[in-house]
Amino acid sequence: DSGGSGGVLRHADPGDAAAVLDAVLTDHAGGWALPRAARPVVDVDYVLAAAGLLADDHPGAAAAMLRHHLGA
């Protein structure tokens, strides 16, 4: 990875990425409220940034892209 955030998970074995995310989503030590039914997804196709750019002017297209690529 060239230093961008998330590269470790994007390029990791899916099982390893799931283990990292599971550890984060079950960590109660910091006192933060955790999501009740989180479904973690790793953006391997780099679509989150593109969806964010589309969201204001084309919210339907942004939502469709996220549903297609991330199963959201």
N, C-alpha and C positions, 0 to 999 in steps of 0.2 A: 504494500500500500504506500502511496506517496505522502502519507501523513494526514489524510482526511479522516474524519471521525467515522467509526463503524467498519473500517476496512477489515479489522480482525474478524468480525462476525460474518461479513459478506463473503470472505474467502475461506472460512473455516468449514470443516466437515459439518454437515447439518446436525449430527448428534452432539458434537462439541459446542456448537452455537446454542443448541437447546439447553445444554447443561449450564452454560453461562447465564442465559436468560432466566432459567429456573432459579438459579441461586439469587439473582437480583429480585425476582418477584416473590421470593419467600423469605427475604431478609427483614426481620422485624426489629433489629437492633437499633436502627436510627430513629425510631419513633414515628416514621412517616406512615401515613395511611396507604395501604397497598390496594391495588385494583382487586375487585372481588372475582371477576371472571376475565382476566386478561388473556388474550390470545396473541402471544408474541409472534411477530413476523419480521424476518430479516429482509431488507430491501436489496436483493441481489441484482435487480434490474435497474436500480438507480432512478426510480420513478417518483419518489416523494418530493424531490425538488421541483421536478416538472409539474407535478400536480399542484404544488404550492403556487407556482407562477401562473397556472391556468385558473386557479380557484376564484379569483375576484371577477374576472370577465367571462369565464366559461365554467361555472361550478358543476354543471352536468357532465361535461367532458372530463373534468378532474376526477369526479366521483367514479365515473365509468372506468377510467384508467386505473384507479386504485382497486376497484372491485376486480378488474380483469387480472392485474399483475400481482396483487397482494391477497386476493381473496377476502378483502375487507367489506 
